[in-house]
Amino acid sequence: MRRADSAFTLIELMIVVSIIAVIAAIAIPNLRASLAGSREAAAIGSLRTVSTAAEQYRLKEGDYPVGLTQLSGQFPGLIDEELGQGQRNGTLFALVPVGSGYGCTADPDQSPEARYFYVDHTGVIRYEPDTTAGPASSPIQ
């Protein structure tokens, strides 16, 4: 004789699948928010690195760099090659001359809900919630 209670019923399997679906529905938005926060923290850290490297470059050369490639190619070790190419962790970086200083933007590559960042020769990192940041943007707290 076979025992009828030795296997799962269709109802039991459907309950387990629905519980897993509810847990996933709760966890996925939190995961996305966590990823966005970590990308923003990485972008801020990279801007601090660029700011420090640009100051070191100015001390050695007497003027600020005109692009990220000068910081990675001309003086290896100031920033790594990946950041020197202008892209890291889903963020696009661009360094341009601004007057007698520089400005560096950090724009999210694909995530429209992420913040945009900016740093210049003053070393103050600024942000905008939905468009490219600039020297008039709010400083990060």
HELIX and SHEET records of a PDB file:
HELIX    1   1 ALA A    4  SER A    6  5                                   3    
HELIX    2   2 LEU A   10  GLU A   61  1                                  52    
HELIX    3   3 LEU A   68  THR A   69  1                                   2    
HELIX    4   4 GLN A   70  GLN A   74  3                                   5    
HELIX    5   5 GLU A   81  GLY A   84  1                                   4    
SHEET    1   A 6 GLN A  87  ARG A  88  0                                        
SHEET    2   A 6 THR A  91  VAL A  98 -1                                        
SHEET    3   A 6 GLY A 101  PRO A 108 -1                                        
SHEET    4   A 6 TYR A 116  ASP A 120 -1                                        
SHEET    5   A 6 ILE A 125  GLU A 128 -1                                        
SHEET    6   A 6 SER A 138  PRO A 139 -1                                        
END                                                                             
